[in-house]
Amino acid sequence: MVLRETIDFFGKRLTIETGRLAKQAHGSALVSLGDTTVLVTVVSGEARPEIDFVPLSVEYMERTYSAGRIPGGYFKREGKPTEVEILNSRIIDRPIRPLFPRGFRFETQIVAMVLSADKDNDPAVPGMIGASAALMFSNIPWDGPVAGMRIGYRDGTFIVNPSYEQRENAVLDLAVAVSPLGLAMVEGEAKEVSEELLTEALSMAQEWAQPILDMQRKMAQTLGVKKREDMVPVMNVEIEKRVRELCWEQICEALTHKEKTPRREALKRARQFALDSLKEEFPGSAGTILAAVEGLVRERLRYLILSEGKRVDGRGFDDIRPISCEVGVLPRAHGSALFTRGETQVVVSATLGTPADEQKVDLLTGDVYRSFMLHYNFSPFSVGEIKPLRGPSRRDIGHGNLAQRAVSAVLPQKGDSFPYTLRVVSEVLESNGSSSMATVCGASLALMDAGVPIKCHVGGIAMGLVKEGDEVAILTDILGDEDHCGDMDFKIAGTEQGVTAVQMDIKCSGLSKQILRMALEKARVARLHVISKMKEVIEKPRDRYSPYAPKIITLKVNPDKIKDVIGPGGRVVKGIQLETGATLEIHDDGTIIVSAPDEAQANRAAEMVRDLTDEAQVGKVYLGQVVKVTDFGAFVRILPGVEGLVHISELADHKVKRVEDVVREGDEILVKCVNIDKSGKIRLSRKEAMEEAKTQGTRGNN
């Protein structure tokens, strides 16, 4: 059955279609927003009872033909996932994952393929809606639907699904997902906006999402979808009972350890004890046993918080773990910082590069160049584990992107005053809660240590929530265990003036505007505390760059002189680079960027360029060389390739009968530029230059 529904969603056409394409998938949806179209499919496979997590994979794929482009590079076809594809895969995954039934263990894959892309609408939005619709139209049990959208704010107005151009000029740019429970996921950046504005945007998003949720429910009802009951896990009451009998006391005791490592080891022993004790009684039920243990851990931790007002590490709900900051910890890095908060620690470096170090990114909308990159590396030793090192994970890319957006708001505009390309790298050395927010703090410190003229410090904090009915506990600076067993992971970064980045995942219903406002206010207070600790170490950027940073000089010359710098076949510019060790980047508009490993090399190269491109200035005195003598005067070269005429009447302060009586070819003489006519002819005066020299000499003697 082919079914299609279309609604007008804030002035844009939103269409969901199913039944025409990808009919062998267990569920599919073709979603269009404007001329951007994404096909999303879902397929579920065999059960994996041995695991204790939802085996869901989400793959968002862009096809360059969708935008009428051919891929760059040698192979001319799409390759490994790009950073944008990984980030959009995460945006689609995060709101739908919590809505699978508890204990769901069937291998499931969602594929979102961009088939058409205009240059107006972000494909991630129909991707989110399509993933939800495909699940709704399938026989896979799932507690959706989910509605996705982008929210921008500019010129005092909220914009739903803003265009790319509107997003670039917006002070707030959010990707938001809403489920039947309310807010499900938030990801975005801002330019120091207030908490009140952010609260308003997220509260209104829940209202704006309702037409999309209703649209999916209506279509699923029309299709008469029947969900597979055999895929809904039936909890084994006997296993849960036996696990409670065996492990409850061990779990309660384990959660009395305030430090992560002994607590983790104690919980590990409890899990192994349950597996060893019950493997013969319940063969083939390892995953169910482990899930039962995790259920007890969650139950106990939440009870301690809501009923006894205790956090697992002994802190109060609003307490922040001890913070330690250092800068200049890496001698050869251009800027560096060590940031420690409790059992979370990162070392961050800042590297200044030349314009040639910019990153070229091949997007559907065209090529862009990035002069700021922030990379996050989460090594397995940071949590006491052994894992193969296979390059950056999706989590690494997601956390790095969040920190990059947070810091971008305070960076200087790239230009003549700051021509550098920046790369910041965060190495996670220890992790027990919010290493991404530690990365934000470390990046801010490292940039100031490097002398980068950032506007001010940026700090970050992670907030949590435990909610049972009307009982609510908002937790500041959450641990990994509180994130895992809680109902919200809310990372928020910003300056003393406002919010610059936000990431939120919510697993509970009833997140009211009042709770959201309270969480944001507590986060603001915590952020100010973190920034105050950072300012104790370094309050403002250093007044000079590291001696190991490259030296960059930007020159502006007459575009007509570019050919003189390049020379025949590029011989001149190659000669300058070979002699000085500097690199020259030449632009048609007359901009020449000179970069070199040290200042002396850059200055020498810049001097050579100036010698080739300098032009005569009226009123300036030059030491020139006579290149030709005529009856009416002498031609003098004052700059490379620049000559002017000294008329016989301007050769001396007395009457000159013959030019040769005063100057001859090859002589070096002082001359002053007195006029440049419209045709570019230069008139020089030796007489005025001599008078000026005498005047300056007299002043010097006085």
N, C-alpha and C positions, 0 to 999 in steps of 0.2 A: 504494500500500500504506500503510495507516494503522498506525502502530506507536507504542506508548506503554509507557514503563517508569517505575516509581515505586520510590524507596528511602526509607528513613527515615534522614535525615541529621542526626544529633545532636538527635533529638527533633522534627524538623520534616519535613514531607512534601515531597520534591523529586520533581517529575514532568517528564519530557521526552517530548514528543509530536511526531510529524511525519507528513505525508501527508494531513492533513485540511484544513488551512488554507494559503492562499497557494501553491497548487499550480503556478502558472506561474513562480514564482521558481525559480532554479536550486538553491536549498537553503533549507529553512525549519525552524524549531523553535519549538514553543510550550513555554515553560518556566515552571513554577509552583513557588514556594516559599511554603508556606502558602497564603494567598489572594491573594498577589501574583503576577500572570501577565504575562509579556512575550513577544510574538511577534517573532522575529528572522528576517530574510530576507537572503539573499545573491544577488546577480546579477553576473555577469561579462560584460563587453562585448568590444569590439574591442581588438586589440593596439595599443600605442603604442611602436613600436621606436625612436622618436626621443628618448625620455627615458631617464634613468639612475636612476630610483627606482621603487618599487612604487606604482602609481596606485590606492591604496586610500582610500576615504572611509567613515567610520563616522558614522552619525546615530542618536543616541538621542533618542527623542521621548516626552514624557509627555502623556497625554490626561487632562484633569481629570475626565471622566466615570468614569475608572477608580477614582476615590476618591469618586464621588457628589457632585462639586462642579461649579459653573458658573464659568468664568473671570471674574476681575475685569476692570475696565476697560470702555471704551465698546463695543468690537466684540464682546465675548462669544464669542470663539473664540481658539484658540491662535495665537500670532504667531511672531515670530522666536525662535530658541533662547534659553532662559533660561540663567543661569549654571550651574545644576545640570545641565541637559541637556548643556551643553558639557563640563563636568567629567566626567560619566559617559561621554560619547562618547570622551573621551581614555582613561579607565580601560579601556574595552572595546578600543580601538584598540591600545594599547601592547603588550599581551602577544601579540596574534595577528599583528601586522605582521612580526616577525622570522622567522615560521615559513613564510612563502611561499618558494618555491624561489628561489635566487639568479638574478637576471636576469628575474624574473617581471614582465611589462610589459602585462598585460591589465587594462583599466579594471574595477575591482571596487567594488561598493557594498554595505555592510551597513547595514540599517535595523533598529533595535530599538525596538519600539512597546509602551509600557506599556498593557495593556488592563484590568488590574485591580490595584488597590493597596490592601492593608490598611494599617493603621497600626502594623505590627509588623516587616515585612521590607523591606529596602532593595531597590528594583527593579534597582539596578546589578548585584546578584549574579546573578539569573536572566538579566540582560542579557549578562554575561560568558559564562556557561555557554551561553546560547542562540546567541551568535555562533560559539562553537566548534562546537556541535552542527550548526548550519546549514552550516558549511564541511565538517564531517565527512560530512554526508549529501548534499553536492553532488558534482558531477563535477570541481570545481575542485581542482587539486593543492595540498595544504597539509599541513604536517608536525605536525598537532595530535595529540590534543586539548588543550584548556586547561580547567582547573577554576578557578572563582572563588569567593571566600568573604570574609566579614568575620570578623575576630578581635578580640574585646574582652578586657580583663582588669580585673576588679574583685573586691574582697573576697578576694584571694588565689587567684582561680580564672580560668582561661581560658574564654571563652565563644565558641563558633562561631556565627556569624550572630546576634549579639545584637539585641534589639529596639531601637527608637529610644530608649526610656526607659533601657535598660541602657547604650546608647552614651553618653548624656548624663552618666551617673555613672561611666563607666569611666575608668581612668587610662591605658588604651591602646586605641586604636581604629584598626584597619588594614583596608584592602582589599588582598587578596592574590590573585595569579593564579599557578597552577602548571602547567607544561607537561611533556611527557615528558623535557625536559632538566633539570627541577627548577624552582626559583623563576624566575618570568618577570617579575613586576611587583609592587611594593609601594607603597602610598600611604597615609599616615595621620598621626595626631597622637598626642601623649602628654602626660602631666603629669609631666615630669621623671623618666622611668623610667630604669632602669639599662640599660647595653648588654647585660648578661647576660640580662635579662628579654626584651629585643627579640630576641636570638639564639635564645632558647628558643622564642618564638612563631613565628619564621620557620622554624625547623627542624621544628617539629611540624606546621606548615601543609602541608609536603610529604607527610607521612604522612596527614594528614586528607583531602587532595585525592584520594587514590587511588580511592575508590569512585566518585567522579564521573567520573574519567578512564576507569575500567573500564566504566562504564555507557554512555558514548558509543562506546567501541570495540565493545562488544557490539552496540549498535543499528546501527552502520554495517556490521558484519559480517552481521547479519540482513538488512539491506536489500540487501546485495550491491553496494555502491557501487563503480563503476568510474571512476577518475580519467582525465581527458583527457590523453593523452600529448602531444598537439600543443601543449598549454599549458605544458609543461615546457621551459624554454629549453635549447637545446643550445649550449653555449659554442663559439664559433668559435675553434678552436685556432690557425688561421692568423692571425686578427686579433690574438689575444693575443701570439702570437710576434712579429708585426711591430711591435706597440706596444712590446713589451719591447726590441726591437732599436733602435727610434727614440728612446725616452723614458727608458730606465732611468737613464742617467747624469744626465739633466736632473732627474729626480725625486730621485735621491740628493743632487745638489747643492742642490736647492731645500730639502730637509729639513735642511740645515746652517744655515739662517737661523734665529736664535733669536727674532726679532721676527715677529709675525703678518703684518704688511702685506707686507714683502719676500718672506716665504715663500709667501704666497697669490699674489702677483704672479708669482713664479717657477713655481708649479704651474699657474697660469692659462696661462702661455706654453707649458708642456709640453702641456697639453690642446689648445690651439689648434694647436700644431705637429703633433700626432698627427692631428687632424681634417683639416688642410690637406694633409698628406702622404698620407693614405689615402682621401680622399673619392672619388677616381677609381678606385682599386683595389678599394674595397669600397663601392659606391654604396648609399645608403639605410641605412647601418649606423652612423650617428652615435651613437646610444644605446649600441650595443655597444662602440664605440671608447672612449667616455667611461667606460663601466663598466670596461673593461680598464685604463685609466689609474688609476682609483680603486683597482682591485685591486692595482696595483703600489705605490701610495702606502701602502695598508694593509699590504702585505707588508713594505715597507722600514721603516716606523715600528715595526711589531711586532718586526722583527728587531733594530733598534737597542735596543729596550727589553729583550728577552729574552736576546739574545746578547751585546750590548756594554754593557748596563746604562746606556744613555744615553736621556735624554728629549729631545724635539725642541728644548726651550728651554735645555738644558744643566743642568737641576736634578737633584738626587738624587731617589730615589723618594719620600722623606718630606719633601722641602723645600716650604715654602710661599713663594709669591711675596711680594715686599715689600708691606707694608700701610701705607697712609696714611689717617688719620682726621681730620676737621674737624667742628666743630659751629657752629651759629649763622651759617651761610654765606648765608642768605636773610634780609635784615633784617626784612621784614614778615611772614614766616611765623611761626607760633606756636612752631615748633621745626623745626630743619633740620640735615642732616648731609651731608657728602660722604665717601663711602667708596671707596677705591681699592685694588685688589689686583692687582698686575701690570698687565695690559692690560684689566682689567675695572673699570669705574667707574660708580657710581650717585650721583645726588643725590636725597635723600629729604626730604620735608616732612611735618610733623605738624600737623594743624588740629583745634582744639577747637571743637565746635559745641554747640548746645543740644539738649534732648530732641526738639524739633520736627524736627531734622535726621536722626533715626533713619531707617533704610531699611526699608521694608515689603517683605517678600518673600512672594510667593504660591506656596506649596509644595503638593504633593499632600496633605500631612498637615495643612494649614491655614496661616493667615497667621502669620508670625513677624516680629519687629522686631529689627534689628541695630544695635547702638550702636558697633560697630567695623568699619571697612572698610579694606582695604589694596588699593590699585590699582597695577598694574605696567604700565609703558609701555615698549615696546621700539621705539625709533625706528630707521629704516633707516640713518641716518648713523652709528650706533654700530658698524656693521661696514663702513662705507665703501660703502654701497649706495644706490641710488635706487629707491624704491618708492612707489606711491600710499598716502596715509594714509587708511585706511578704518575707523578705529575700532579697538578692542581685538581682537586675534586670539585664536584658541583657546589659543595658547601664552601670550599675555599673561595670560589669565584663569587658566590652570593654574598659572603661576609665581606670580601674585599670591595665589592661594588657598593655595599651599604656604607662602608667607611669612606670610600671615595666620594660619594654624594655628600656625606656629612661635612667633609673638609673643604670640598669645592667652593662652598658658599663664601669662604673667607680668603680665597686665594687672590693675588693681584692679577689684574688683567694683563695678558701677554702683550707686550709692545716694546717700544724703544727702551723704556725704563726697566722692564723685566723681560728679557728675550729668551729666558731659559725654558727648556723642557724639564719637567719634574717627574721623578719616579720615587715613590715611597714603598718600602717593603716592610711588612710586619711578620716577624717570626714568633709563633706562639711557643713559649717555653714551658708554661704550665697552664692547665685549663680546668677551672671549676666554676663555670658560669660567666657568660658574656665576654668572651675573648674578642668579639667584634667591637664592642664598646671600649675595651681596653686599647684596641688598635686605633680607634678614633683619638683617644687621649694621647697615645704614644706618637701618632702622626703629627698632631698639633705641636707637641714638644720638640720633635725632631726637626720640623720645618722652621721653628723659631731658632733652634740651635744652628741650623744651616744658614741663617740670615735671610731667609725668604720673607719678604715683607707682607706676611699674612695680617689680616685685619685685627684678629684677636684670637684667643684660645677657643677651641671646640672641645667639649666634654661629652661623654656618653654614659648612659646608665640603662640597666635592664630591669624592668618591673614585672612582677608576677601577680597572680590572682588565684585565690582558692574560694570557691563559691558553692555552697550547698543550700538551696532554697533561698531564704532571706539572710542566711549567715554569709558574710563577705569579709575576706581578709586581703588587703592589698599589701604586697611585699616589695620592698625596695632592695635592689642589688641582689637578684636571686641567684641561687646555686644551681648546678646542673640537676640535682635531685628535685628541687622545687620546680624547675622547668618541666621535667619529665612527668611529675605527678600532679602538677597544677593545671589551671584552666586557661592561662594566658601567658604568652611570652611577648613582652612589649619592650622593644628596644627603641630608645629615643635619644637623639644627639642634638646638640645645639650650642649656642654661645650664651653669654649672660643676657643677650637681648632677645633671643627667641630660638625656635626649633629650626634645624637644618636638615634632618633626616629622621625617618621613622620606619620601623618594621614591626608588625604585630600579627600574631597568630592566636586565634581564640577557639577554645574547644567547648565552651559552655554557652547556655542561652541566658538571656536577660541582662546583657551588658548595657545597663541604662546610661543615659546621658550623665546622670549624677555620678555613677561609678567611674565613667570615663574621665569626667572632669577631676575627680579626686585623684585618679591615677596620674593624670598629667601634672597636677599641682605637686604631688609628692615627687614626681620625676624632676620637675623644675627645681625644687628645693635641693634634691640630691645632686643634680647637675651643677648647681652653683657651688655646692660643697666640693665636688670633685675639681672644678675649675680653680677654686681658691687654693687647693693643694698644689695644683700645677703651677700657679702663679708664684708660689713660694720658691720654686726652683728657677723659673725663667718667666719674667713678666711680659717681655716684649722681644721681638726678633733682634738678633745680634746686628750690630751696625756694619758688619762686613762679612763677606762670604769666606768660606774655608780656603786656605792657600792651595788646596788640592782641587778646588772647583775650576772648571774651564773659564777662561776669560772671553767675554763676548763684547765686541764693539760694533755698533750699528752706524753705518755711514749713509748719508744721502748725497748723491751726486747727480749731475745733469744726465738724464737718460741718453743724450747724444754721446756721452763720454764712455758709455758701457763698452763700446767696441774697442776703445783704447785699453781698457782693463783686460778684456779677453784676449785681444791680439789675434794675428792671423793663425787660424787653426787652434786657437786656445793657448798659444805658446806663452803669452805674457802671464796669464793667470796661473798656468802650470808652473812657470818659473817662480812666481811669488810664493806659491804653496811649497815648492821644493826648497827654496832658500830659507823660508821662515818656519816651516813645519805647521803653519796655520791652515785653516780651511776657509775658503771663500764661497759664500752662497750669494749669487748675483740674480737680481730680479729686474724685469724689464722697466719697472717704474723708477729705477735709479737707486733702489735700496741695495746695499751690499752689507752682508752680515759676515763679520770676521770672527772666527772662533779658534782658540788655540789652547793647548794644555796649560800654558802659563802666560802671565801678563806681558813679559818682554817679547815673546813671539807674536802675540796679538798686536802690540803697539808697533812693532817693526812692519808687519804686514799692512796695518792701517796707514802707516806713514808712506809706504810704497804706493798704496792706492791713491792717497791724497796727492802725491807727486804727479800721478798720471791724470788726475781728474780735476785738480784745482783750477779755478778760473780767476781771471783778473778782477780786482775790486777797486773801484774808484776811491782815491784817497790813500791807498796803501803803497808803501815804499818797498821796492824789490831790489835785490842784487842780481842784475841780469848780465848777459853776455852779448856783445855786439856781434851780429851775424852777417851784417851787410852795411856798406857805406855808400851813400849816394851824394849827389850835389846838394840835395835839399835836406839831408838828415841821415840818421843812422837807425837801422832796424835792430831791436834788442829783444832777445829771448828771455822772458821773465819766468816762465814756467815751461815744463815739457810740452812742446807743441803749441805754445802760446807766445806770439811775438807782437810787438808794438813799435810805432814810429816815434823817435825823438826828433822833432823838427830842428833844423839848424839854429833857429831862434831860441830853442829851449835847452841848448847844450851847455851854456854858461851864462854867468851874470853879466857878461860883456858881449859886444858884438863879435861874432865869429865869421871870418871870411871863408875859410875852408874847413870842412868837417874833419879832414885828416889832421888839422892842427890840434884838435881836441881828443878825438878817439880814433882807434883803428880796429879792424876786424880782430876778434879774439879777446879784446879788452873786457874786463868785468867792471861794471859801473853801477852806481846807485841811481835808480830812476823811480819816479812817482807816477802812478796811473792817474791821469787828470781827466780822461773822458773815454767813454765807449759809446760809439754811435749806434744807430739802429741796425746797421749792417754788421755790427760786431767788430768794427775796426777800433783798435786801441791807440790812444794818443798818450805818450809818455813825456815826462819833463825831467831832465837831469838837473836843471837849474833849481826847481822847487825842491827836489830831493836833497840837494846840497844845503839849501837854506833851512830846511827842516832839521837836518843833521846838526847844523851849527846852533840852531835854537835849543835843541835837546842837550847839546854839549854845554852850552852856557848855563842852562838850568841845573845841569849836573854839578858844575863848578860852584854854583851858588849853594 
